[in-house]
Amino acid sequence: MANVMNGRQLSRELNQGIVKGEAAKLGRKPGLAAVLVGADPASMVYVKRKGLVASRVGFYHKQVDLPADTTQEDLLSVVHDLNNDPKIDGILVQLPLPSHLDTQEVLDAISPSKDVDGFHAVNAGLLAQGRARFVPCTPLGVMRMLEATGVNLSGMNAVVVGRSDIVGKPMAMLLLAANCTVTICHSRTKNLEDAVSRADLVVAAVGRAEMVKGEWIKEGAVVVDVGINRVEDGSLVGDVEYESAAQKASFITPVPGGVGPMTIAMLMANTLLSAQISQGVAP
C-alpha cells in the first residue's frame, strides 16, 4: 500500500515556517492582490482560501471583486493599477474568466515582476531556459512534495498526463531539470496505458475523472494526482483511480488534500520572493 503524500500538512509547515518567518524579516508586509471577475462558486471558494492563507502568514491582502459583465478595458485598467501599487508584490487573476474576456491579454498585462502565478511569457521563457524566477504554483508544489518524499528523481522515467500551460508544460520542464526522462501525454495520446505502465513517476493533470486506471500503474511508481473533479454523487475525485493505484504505488497524493493546498502555499512563496526581490534581499 502506498505512502500518502499529505499536502495539507506539508503546506502548513511551509507556510508557518519558511514563508511566515521570512516575511517577518522584511521591512513591510508582502502584498498579494486577487482579482475575481463574476461569481463563479468554485472561483469564489479558491480566492477566499488564498486570502485566508495570506492573512495567516502575515501578508497584506487585497481582493478586487468585479461584476461578470466587466469589460476588457476595465479589467486591464485594474491590472494596470495593481502593477503600479507599491504595496502589491503579487497579482493573481482568478481563472477561468468569463468567456467574453481575452484571458491571454489579461495575463500578458500583469507585470512579469508581479506574476506570482508564473503564467507570463517572460516567466515561462525563463523556466524553459533553466533560469526560473516565478514558477507556476501547482507544478512547483508538486516538486516540493516529491522532494519531501526523499525519492531520487534523477534518471526516472516520468510521464506527465496533460499539456496545459498552467500545469503540464511547466511540470515537464521542472522534471527535466531534475534529470528525469520526460514523456508528455494527453487526452489524444495513443496507447496511454502503455506509456503510464512504464513510468516510474506519473503526474496526472488532464482534468478527467479517474482517467488513469490503477491497473496501469507500475509496481512501486510514484503517483501525483493534480486533477480535482466533482462526480455525480457530489464527491471529489482525481484524474487517477485512487484505491487501485494506491495498491501498487510507493507514494501517492490524495484528492482532496494532496496537491491543492500546496498550490496555495507556493503562491505565498512566490509572493514572498517577489517582495524579497523588490527589497533587494532575494535568496
VENURBEL-V537375 format. One record per residue. N is the residue number from 0. RES is the residue in three letters. SS is DSSP state (a for helix, b for strand, c for the rest). D_LAST is the distance of its C-alpha to the last C-alpha in Angstrom with 1 decimal. Layout:
BEGIN
n-><N;N>
res-><RES;RES>
ss-><SS;SS>
d_last-><D_LAST;D_LAST>
END
This chain:
BEGIN
n-><0;1;2;3;4;5;6;7;8;9;10;11;12;13;14;15;16;17;18;19;20;21;22;23;24;25;26;27;28;29;30;31;32;33;34;35;36;37;38;39;40;41;42;43;44;45;46;47;48;49;50;51;52;53;54;55;56;57;58;59;60;61;62;63;64;65;66;67;68;69;70;71;72;73;74;75;76;77;78;79;80;81;82;83;84;85;86;87;88;89;90;91;92;93;94;95;96;97;98;99;100;101;102;103;104;105;106;107;108;109;110;111;112;113;114;115;116;117;118;119;120;121;122;123;124;125;126;127;128;129;130;131;132;133;134;135;136;137;138;139;140;141;142;143;144;145;146;147;148;149;150;151;152;153;154;155;156;157;158;159;160;161;162;163;164;165;166;167;168;169;170;171;172;173;174;175;176;177;178;179;180;181;182;183;184;185;186;187;188;189;190;191;192;193;194;195;196;197;198;199;200;201;202;203;204;205;206;207;208;209;210;211;212;213;214;215;216;217;218;219;220;221;222;223;224;225;226;227;228;229;230;231;232;233;234;235;236;237;238;239;240;241;242;243;244;245;246;247;248;249;250;251;252;253;254;255;256;257;258;259;260;261;262;263;264;265;266;267;268;269;270;271;272;273;274;275;276;277;278;279;280;281;282>
res-><MET;ALA;ASN;VAL;MET;ASN;GLY;ARG;GLN;LEU;SER;ARG;GLU;LEU;ASN;GLN;GLY;ILE;VAL;LYS;GLY;GLU;ALA;ALA;LYS;LEU;GLY;ARG;LYS;PRO;GLY;LEU;ALA;ALA;VAL;LEU;VAL;GLY;ALA;ASP;PRO;ALA;SER;MET;VAL;TYR;VAL;LYS;ARG;LYS;GLY;LEU;VAL;ALA;SER;ARG;VAL;GLY;PHE;TYR;HIS;LYS;GLN;VAL;ASP;LEU;PRO;ALA;ASP;THR;THR;GLN;GLU;ASP;LEU;LEU;SER;VAL;VAL;HIS;ASP;LEU;ASN;ASN;ASP;PRO;LYS;ILE;ASP;GLY;ILE;LEU;VAL;GLN;LEU;PRO;LEU;PRO;SER;HIS;LEU;ASP;THR;GLN;GLU;VAL;LEU;ASP;ALA;ILE;SER;PRO;SER;LYS;ASP;VAL;ASP;GLY;PHE;HIS;ALA;VAL;ASN;ALA;GLY;LEU;LEU;ALA;GLN;GLY;ARG;ALA;ARG;PHE;VAL;PRO;CYS;THR;PRO;LEU;GLY;VAL;MET;ARG;MET;LEU;GLU;ALA;THR;GLY;VAL;ASN;LEU;SER;GLY;MET;ASN;ALA;VAL;VAL;VAL;GLY;ARG;SER;ASP;ILE;VAL;GLY;LYS;PRO;MET;ALA;MET;LEU;LEU;LEU;ALA;ALA;ASN;CYS;THR;VAL;THR;ILE;CYS;HIS;SER;ARG;THR;LYS;ASN;LEU;GLU;ASP;ALA;VAL;SER;ARG;ALA;ASP;LEU;VAL;VAL;ALA;ALA;VAL;GLY;ARG;ALA;GLU;MET;VAL;LYS;GLY;GLU;TRP;ILE;LYS;GLU;GLY;ALA;VAL;VAL;VAL;ASP;VAL;GLY;ILE;ASN;ARG;VAL;GLU;ASP;GLY;SER;LEU;VAL;GLY;ASP;VAL;GLU;TYR;GLU;SER;ALA;ALA;GLN;LYS;ALA;SER;PHE;ILE;THR;PRO;VAL;PRO;GLY;GLY;VAL;GLY;PRO;MET;THR;ILE;ALA;MET;LEU;MET;ALA;ASN;THR;LEU;LEU;SER;ALA;GLN;ILE;SER;GLN;GLY;VAL;ALA;PRO>
ss-><c;c;b;b;b;c;a;a;a;a;a;a;a;a;a;a;a;a;a;a;a;a;a;c;c;c;c;c;c;c;b;b;b;b;b;b;b;c;c;c;a;a;a;a;a;a;a;a;a;a;a;a;a;a;a;a;c;c;c;b;b;b;b;b;b;b;c;c;c;c;c;a;a;a;a;a;a;a;a;a;a;a;a;c;c;c;c;c;c;b;b;b;b;c;c;c;c;c;c;c;c;c;a;a;a;a;a;a;a;c;c;a;a;a;c;c;c;c;c;c;a;a;a;a;a;a;a;a;c;c;c;c;c;c;c;c;a;a;a;a;a;a;a;a;a;a;a;a;a;c;c;c;c;c;c;c;b;b;b;b;b;c;c;c;c;c;c;a;a;a;a;a;a;a;a;a;a;c;c;c;b;b;b;b;b;c;c;c;c;c;c;a;a;a;a;a;a;c;c;c;b;b;b;b;c;c;c;c;c;c;c;b;c;a;a;a;c;c;c;c;c;b;b;b;b;c;c;c;b;b;c;c;c;c;c;b;b;c;c;b;c;a;a;a;a;a;c;c;c;c;b;b;b;c;c;c;c;c;a;a;a;a;a;a;a;a;a;a;a;a;a;a;a;a;a;a;a;a;c;c;c;c;c>
d_last-><38.9;35.2;32.4;31.1;27.4;27.0;24.6;25.5;24.7;21.3;20.3;21.4;19.4;16.1;17.1;18.4;15.9;12.3;12.7;15.3;13.8;10.4;12.6;14.9;12.7;12.6;15.7;17.1;17.2;15.3;18.3;19.6;22.9;25.2;28.2;31.2;34.3;37.4;38.1;37.4;37.5;34.7;32.4;33.2;32.3;28.9;28.0;29.3;27.2;24.0;25.0;25.8;22.6;20.7;23.0;22.5;18.8;19.4;18.7;21.2;23.1;25.7;28.1;30.3;33.5;35.7;39.1;39.7;41.7;38.9;39.3;36.8;37.0;36.3;33.3;31.8;32.4;30.5;27.5;27.9;28.0;24.8;23.0;24.2;23.6;20.9;20.6;19.7;16.2;17.4;20.9;22.8;26.4;28.1;29.9;32.7;34.0;37.8;39.5;40.6;37.0;35.2;32.0;30.5;31.2;29.5;26.3;26.4;26.8;23.4;20.9;18.5;15.7;17.0;18.1;16.4;19.2;18.2;21.9;22.0;23.2;20.4;17.8;20.5;21.0;17.4;17.5;20.9;19.8;17.0;14.3;13.4;11.5;13.4;15.5;18.8;18.5;21.4;20.7;17.1;18.7;21.2;18.8;17.3;20.9;21.9;19.2;20.6;24.0;23.3;25.2;24.5;24.3;24.9;28.3;29.1;31.3;29.6;31.5;29.9;32.8;31.9;30.9;29.4;26.7;25.1;25.1;27.2;25.9;22.1;22.9;24.8;22.0;19.5;22.3;23.2;19.7;20.3;23.5;25.9;29.1;29.1;32.1;31.9;34.9;36.2;39.3;41.4;40.5;43.7;43.9;40.7;42.1;42.2;38.6;37.3;39.6;38.1;34.5;32.4;30.0;31.1;29.0;31.5;30.6;33.9;35.0;38.4;39.5;39.8;40.1;38.8;41.5;41.0;43.5;41.4;38.6;38.6;39.1;35.8;33.6;30.4;31.0;28.6;30.4;28.7;32.0;33.4;37.1;39.7;43.0;46.6;46.8;43.7;41.4;38.0;37.6;35.1;35.7;36.7;39.8;38.0;40.8;42.1;38.7;37.6;40.7;39.4;35.5;33.5;30.8;31.2;29.6;32.0;32.8;32.1;29.4;27.5;25.1;25.8;23.9;20.8;21.0;20.7;17.9;15.8;16.9;15.4;12.1;12.2;13.5;10.7;8.2;10.9;11.3;7.8;8.5;12.0;11.3;9.3;6.4;3.8;0.0>
END
